C-alpha cells in the first residue's frame, strides 16, 4: 500500500465514522485536494484489488465499503509495509 492509498483508506474509515455512510468519489477528491475524479477512481480500484475495500452495487453512488483495516495483509494477516 502506498502512502496516498493509506490516506484515502483513512479518509474512508473516518467518513464512515462521521457520516455513517460511504463517501462519494467527489467527497474523496475534495478531502484529498484533487480536481479530477480519475485519481480517486484509480486509488479505489487499487484498494479494491488489494482487498481493503469492496465496491458493491455495480459501482453505484456511495458503494464503497471498507472490509479490512489498514495494515492487515490479505494472505496472512500480518502488517504490511507502507511505501513512501
C-alpha positions as CSV (number, residue, x, y, z in Angstrom):
1,X,0.0,0.0,0.0
2,X,1.3,3.4,-0.9
3,X,1.2,6.4,1.4
4,X,-1.6,8.0,-0.8
5,X,-3.6,4.8,-0.7
6,X,-3.3,4.8,3.1
7,X,-4.5,8.4,3.2
8,X,-7.6,7.5,1.1
9,X,-8.3,4.4,3.3
10,X,-8.0,6.5,6.4
11,X,-10.5,9.0,4.9
12,X,-12.9,6.3,4.1
13,X,-12.9,5.0,7.6
14,X,-13.2,8.5,9.1
15,X,-16.0,9.4,6.8
16,X,-18.0,6.3,7.8
17,X,-17.4,7.2,11.4
18,X,-18.6,10.8,11.0
19,X,-21.4,10.3,8.5
20,X,-22.4,6.7,8.8
21,X,-22.3,6.2,5.0
22,X,-19.7,5.8,2.3
23,X,-18.3,8.9,0.7
24,X,-18.8,9.8,-2.9
25,X,-15.9,10.0,-5.3
26,X,-16.2,13.8,-5.2
27,X,-16.1,13.7,-1.4
28,X,-12.8,11.8,-1.6
29,X,-11.4,14.3,-4.2
30,X,-12.4,17.3,-2.0
31,X,-10.7,15.7,1.0
32,X,-7.5,15.0,-0.9
33,X,-7.4,18.3,-2.7
34,X,-7.8,16.7,-6.2
35,X,-9.7,18.4,-9.0
36,X,-10.1,15.2,-11.2
37,X,-12.0,12.2,-10.1
38,X,-9.6,9.9,-12.0
39,X,-7.1,9.9,-9.2
40,X,-9.7,8.8,-6.6
41,X,-11.1,6.2,-9.0
42,X,-7.7,4.7,-9.7
43,X,-6.8,4.5,-6.0
44,X,-10.1,2.9,-5.2
45,X,-9.5,0.3,-7.9
46,X,-6.1,-0.4,-6.4
47,X,-7.5,-0.7,-2.8
48,X,-10.2,-3.0,-4.1
49,X,-7.6,-5.1,-5.8
50,X,-5.6,-5.3,-2.6
51,X,-8.7,-6.4,-0.7
52,X,-9.1,-3.4,1.6
53,X,-12.4,-2.3,0.2
54,X,-15.4,-3.6,-1.7
55,X,-17.5,-1.7,-4.2
56,X,-21.0,-3.1,-4.0
57,X,-23.9,-2.4,-6.3
58,X,-22.2,-2.3,-9.6
59,X,-20.0,0.7,-8.8
60,X,-23.0,2.8,-7.9
61,X,-23.1,6.0,-6.0
62,X,-21.8,5.6,-2.4
63,X,-20.9,1.9,-3.0
64,X,-17.5,1.9,-1.1
65,X,-17.2,-0.4,1.9
66,X,-14.0,-1.0,4.0
67,X,-13.7,-4.7,4.5
68,X,-10.2,-5.0,6.1
69,X,-8.5,-2.5,8.3
70,X,-5.3,-0.8,7.1
71,X,-2.1,-2.8,7.9
72,X,-3.7,-6.2,7.6
73,X,-2.1,-8.5,5.0
74,X,-4.6,-10.3,2.8
75,X,-2.6,-13.6,2.8
76,X,-1.6,-14.0,6.4
77,X,-2.9,-11.2,8.5
78,X,0.5,-9.6,9.2
79,X,1.1,-5.9,8.9
80,X,2.0,-4.6,5.5
81,X,4.8,-2.1,5.0
82,X,3.7,1.3,3.6
83,X,5.7,2.7,0.7
84,X,6.7,6.3,0.9
